[in-house]
Amino acid sequence: MRIFCSGLGLVAVALWAVPVFSQATGTQAGSKQIPRTPAGKPDFSGFFDIQYTPNMAMGKEDTIPYTASGKAAFLNHDAKDDPTSNCWLPGVPRIMQSPYPAQFVQTPGSLVILFEYMHTFRSIPLNGRPHPTNMEPAFMGDSTGHWEGDEIVVDTVGLKGPPWTWLDTAGHQHSDALHVIERFRRTPDNIEYQYTVDDPKLYAQPWTLKRVYTPLKLTPVLPELIEYSCTENNRDIPHLVTTKPGLEQK
């Protein structure tokens, strides 16, 4: 079922399943084959439901490898300051945990992800090109990818720091030093997604999480992706309520 509004409720996460691969074919032994392109690469093309994750801690807050600054940043955040309330792009990796489907478009030289959420996109070259030097920080940063066997590995830097983006709806923060490493693996039925948050200012060690994207189940009379306009008739911002009333400016 399509989700039409976001929330703070905890969503159960499917366990990361490690498939057994045949060295000869690159497919799961004893099961159907991974879809492949004419060139033999795993084919990620299609419409997929993104596994919505409003809280990356998933009920295990005590396992997050905070620095002292990172812990303070999380404890002191105010929910009313969520950047997406201002219709700002969510950044990486938050866009990859959004509650709306996405279309993956694969070419020999790139992976393009078209998101229903915020009606935005990521265009990721797969030639391993270096990041631009002296890049102006951006909401979605700069992403460059390459193949490692049957996996696509994506490296993203140049992301805006606070207050422009958060890691998730729960308010986990990041700094301007954020570096995100993503791995995409195609299985016969799904896309297995792993991402690592590398931010030495707020996290004492890299923080890795795993998700599964499942093929989109179409809804009759609706297109695969629905138009999303954050700013149209947006009357919510004046009514946002602080979760830190003692700090509210008067």
C-alpha positions, 0 to 999 in steps of 0.5 A, a space after each residue: 500500500 502506498 504511504 501518503 504521509 510521513 510519521 515517527 512510528 517505528 517500522 520493522 526492518 527485514 533482516 539482511 539476507 546474505 545470499 549464496 552465490 554461484 561462482 560460475 553464474 553469479 546467481 543464487 544457487 538453486 534459485 532463479 537468476 538475477 536479472 542482467 543487462 545484455 552486457 551481463 551486468 546485474 540489472 537494477 532497472 525497475 520500480 521499487 518500494 524504499 524501506 521507510 526508516 524514520 529512525 536509523 537506530 531502530 530501537 537500539 539507540 545505545 549502539 550508535 557510536 556517537 562522539 560527545 558532540 554527536 550525542 549532544 547534537 542528537 539530544 538537543 535537536 528540536 523536531 520542529 526544525 526538521 529541514 524537510 518541513 521547509 521542503 528542503 531536499 533530504 540529502 543522502 542517506 535520508 532520501 534512500 529511506 524515504 516513505 515513497 517509491 523510486 524508479 531505478 534507471 540503469 545505463 552502461 555508464 550510470 545509475 539514475 534514481 528517480 524519487 517520488 519523494 520531493 520529485 527529485 533524482 540522483 544521477 550516479 556515474 559508474 566510471 569511478 570518476 573523482 569528486 569535483 574539487 572545491 565543490 560548493 556543498 549541496 543538499 544531495 552532495 556529489 556521488 560517484 560509483 563503480 562496479 565491484 563484481 556484481 555490486 554497485 558501490 557509490 561514494 558521496 561527499 560534498 553534502 551540506 552540514 547543519 541545519 540543512 539536512 538530518 540523517 533521519 526523521 528522528 533527528 540524528 545529525 551529521 556534520 559538514 564532514 559527512 561521507 556516505 558509502 553505499 552498496 547496491 546488490 541485485 537479487 532475483 527478487 529485490 535490491 539489497 542496500 547497505 550504507 555507511 555513515 562516515 562522519 568523524 566529527 559526530 560518530 567515533 566510527 563508521 555506522 553501517 546499516 542495511 535495507 531491502 528494496 522490494 518491487 513496487 506493487 502497482 495500485 490500479 488507476 495510479 501511475 508508478 510514481 505520483 507527482 509530489 509537490 512539497 510547497 503547494 498549499 503548504 500551511 504546516 510550517 506556522 503550526 509546527 510545535 517545538 519539542 524543546 519548549 524551554 528553549 523556544 524564543 519569545 
